[in-house]
Amino acid sequence: MAILKALEYIQYKESGKKSVLVHTDRRITLQLLQNQKKHTHFIEQIRTKVIEMEQHEWRVEFSWIKPHVGHRGNEMADQLAKEAANNKNIEESYTKTPNSALLCE
């Protein structure tokens, strides 16, 4: 869900370059995105969002990073995920990410 929300957010940011590199510590997510035979709800939503963005001249790439080694964005994502898991209104949790935490290339 975090990847989908990030793509939705960044798609509508005013930015000169239309390029995004999504880092994730979830290898399974990357494997599912690459395997066209696997169809889960969120993976299909991410694929659809990527296609939509590419049709609007966005370049979307994904990269795996090692978890729990102090990567600033990954640590923030983990903290926000924990807060969201404990929050009955999950949508509210997504509004807590400061714009300065998102790096637009």
C-alpha positions in Angstrom: 0.0 0.0 0.0 2.9 2.4 0.8 4.3 2.1 -2.8 0.9 2.8 -4.3 0.3 5.8 -2.0 3.7 7.2 -2.8 3.2 6.8 -6.6 -0.2 8.5 -6.3 1.2 11.3 -4.3 4.3 11.9 -6.5 2.3 11.7 -9.8 0.6 15.0 -9.0 3.5 16.9 -7.5 4.7 19.8 -9.6 8.1 18.8 -10.7 10.3 19.4 -13.7 11.5 15.9 -14.1 9.1 13.0 -14.3 11.3 10.3 -12.9 10.9 8.3 -9.7 13.0 5.7 -8.1 11.1 3.7 -5.4 13.2 2.0 -2.8 11.7 -1.0 -1.0 13.1 -3.5 1.5 10.5 -6.0 0.4 12.1 -8.4 -2.2 8.8 -10.2 -2.5 7.1 -7.0 -3.7 9.7 -6.5 -6.5 9.4 -10.2 -7.5 5.7 -10.0 -7.7 5.9 -6.8 -9.8 8.2 -8.5 -12.2 6.2 -11.8 -12.4 3.3 -11.1 -14.8 1.7 -14.5 -13.8 1.1 -13.3 -10.2 -1.9 -11.1 -9.6 -2.7 -9.7 -6.1 -4.9 -6.7 -5.4 -2.1 -4.3 -4.4 0.4 -5.5 -7.0 -2.2 -5.0 -9.8 -3.0 -1.5 -8.4 0.7 -0.7 -8.5 1.1 -2.0 -12.0 -1.9 0.0 -13.2 -0.5 3.1 -11.5 2.9 2.6 -13.1 1.3 2.1 -16.6 -0.8 5.3 -16.1 2.3 7.3 -15.1 4.3 6.0 -18.0 1.5 7.0 -20.4 2.1 10.5 -19.0 5.8 10.4 -19.7 6.9 9.3 -16.2 9.8 6.9 -15.8 9.2 4.7 -12.7 12.0 2.4 -11.4 12.2 0.1 -8.4 15.2 -0.7 -6.3 15.7 -3.1 -3.3 17.5 -1.8 -0.2 18.6 -3.8 2.8 16.2 -3.3 5.7 17.1 -2.0 9.2 20.5 -0.6 8.4 19.7 3.1 9.0 18.5 4.1 5.5 16.6 7.4 6.4 13.6 6.9 4.1 13.3 3.2 5.0 13.3 3.9 8.7 10.7 6.6 8.2 8.6 4.2 6.2 8.8 1.5 8.9 7.8 4.0 11.5 4.8 5.3 9.5 3.8 1.7 8.8 3.8 0.9 12.5 1.7 3.9 13.2 -0.8 3.0 10.5 -1.1 -0.5 11.7 -2.1 0.8 15.1 -4.5 3.5 13.7 -8.1 2.7 12.9 -8.2 5.4 10.3 -5.2 4.3 8.1 -5.7 7.2 5.5 -5.0 9.7 8.3 -1.6 8.2 8.9 -0.5 9.0 5.3 -0.9 12.7 5.8 1.9 12.7 8.4 4.8 12.4 5.9 6.4 15.7 5.4 7.0 16.9 1.8 10.7 17.3 2.6 11.0 13.5 3.1 10.1 12.8 -0.5 13.0 13.3 -2.9 11.9 14.2 -6.5 14.5 13.6 -9.1 
